[in-house]
Structure formats: C-alpha cells, structure tokens
Amino acid sequence: MFASPESMLFQGLEIYCENNTQVTHLYLTFKSKAERDALYHGLLDQPSVRLENTDQEVMFLQWQNGVLSNYDYLLYLNRYGT
C-alpha cells in the first residue's frame, strides 16, 4: 500500500494485491487525509494484510528481466519520485 503525496488535492491510497486475486490493483481517493489514514491503519490491523517492501534494485532487475511491465515499473518510479 502506498499513500499519495500530501500535496495532492485528493488523498489517495494504492493497494496492490497478490496475482491470484480477481482484482490486483486498487486506487482509492478520499476527501481527507484523516479518512485515508483511518482505512490504511484499519487494513494494517488485519492479520491477512502484509506490506511488502521491495528494494529499488530488485524492482529494476525485475523490469530488466521482463518480470515487471514498463507500465508497472514507471508507476513504481513515479511513486518514489515525488
């Protein structure tokens, strides 16, 4: 899960799910940062939810070897470029 930059008009939350689920990616927007944070922390309290921190070098290698699409790699780069 990734929280959107604070400078955005709407506060967002990106959720990536495992590949074996029907929906693999969700982008949710909220009217306030407080609403977003409440959902974020509520999700983290669920035992079945886990965060995966992927090193930048690992993402690069996955993209370079075709495991990660150009689109997904650009989304990853833009997320950390702000």
Secondary structure per residue as TSV (DSSP state, phi and psi in degrees):
chain	resnum	aa	ss	phi	psi
A	1	M	-	360.0	141.7
A	2	F	E	-133.8	129.5
A	3	A	E	-85.2	142.4
A	4	S	-	-73.3	158.7
A	5	P	-	-58.6	146.7
A	6	E	T	-65.6	-20.4
A	7	S	T	-78.0	-6.8
A	8	M	S	-74.3	147.5
A	9	L	S	-60.8	-49.8
A	10	F	S	-101.6	140.5
A	11	Q	E	-85.6	130.6
A	12	G	E	-120.6	164.5
A	13	L	E	-141.3	122.7
A	14	E	E	-99.5	132.4
A	15	I	E	-126.6	121.6
A	16	Y	E	-105.4	130.6
A	17	C	-	-106.9	166.5
A	18	E	-	-62.2	154.0
A	19	N	T	-64.7	-20.1
A	20	N	T	-88.7	15.8
A	21	T	S	-104.2	160.5
A	22	Q	S	-64.4	-41.9
A	23	V	-	-111.0	120.4
A	24	T	-	-97.9	-14.7
A	25	H	E	-148.9	131.9
A	26	L	E	-128.4	139.8
A	27	Y	E	-124.2	114.4
A	28	L	E	-109.7	139.7
A	29	T	E	-117.2	149.0
A	30	F	E	-130.5	158.8
A	31	K	S	-74.2	-22.9
A	32	S	S	-145.8	159.0
A	33	K	H	-64.5	-34.2
A	34	A	H	-62.9	-41.8
A	35	E	H	-64.1	-44.0
A	36	R	H	-61.0	-47.2
A	37	D	H	-63.7	-35.8
A	38	A	H	-62.6	-45.1
A	39	L	H	-66.2	-43.4
A	40	Y	H	-55.8	-50.9
A	41	H	H	-69.8	-33.8
A	42	G	H	-63.5	-40.3
A	43	L	H	-66.0	-40.1
A	44	L	H	-64.5	-25.8
A	45	D	T	-76.7	-11.9
A	46	Q	S	-77.7	131.1
A	47	P	T	-65.1	-24.4
A	48	S	T	-86.9	-4.1
A	49	V	-	-98.5	131.2
A	50	R	-	-136.8	145.1
A	51	L	-	-93.1	140.7
A	52	E	-	-117.2	116.5
A	53	N	-	-94.7	117.2
A	54	T	-	-107.9	124.4
A	55	D	-	-62.3	145.7
A	56	Q	H	-58.8	-38.0
A	57	E	H	-66.0	-38.3
A	58	V	H	-63.7	-44.0
A	59	M	H	-61.9	-42.1
A	60	F	H	-60.6	-45.9
A	61	L	H	-65.6	-37.2
A	62	Q	H	-64.2	-40.9
A	63	W	H	-67.1	-44.8
A	64	Q	H	-61.2	-34.2
A	65	N	T	-94.6	9.0
A	66	G	T	80.8	6.7
A	67	V	S	-74.1	-34.3
A	68	L	S	-111.3	132.6
A	69	S	-	-71.7	161.5
A	70	N	H	-57.1	-43.4
A	71	Y	H	-60.3	-49.3
A	72	D	H	-65.2	-35.5
A	73	Y	H	-68.5	-39.9
A	74	L	H	-65.4	-38.7
A	75	L	H	-60.5	-42.9
A	76	Y	H	-60.9	-47.4
A	77	L	H	-63.5	-42.2
A	78	N	H	-66.5	-32.8
A	79	R	H	-61.9	-36.6
A	80	Y	H	-99.7	-1.2
A	81	G	-	-87.5	-5.3
A	82	T	-	-96.1	360.0
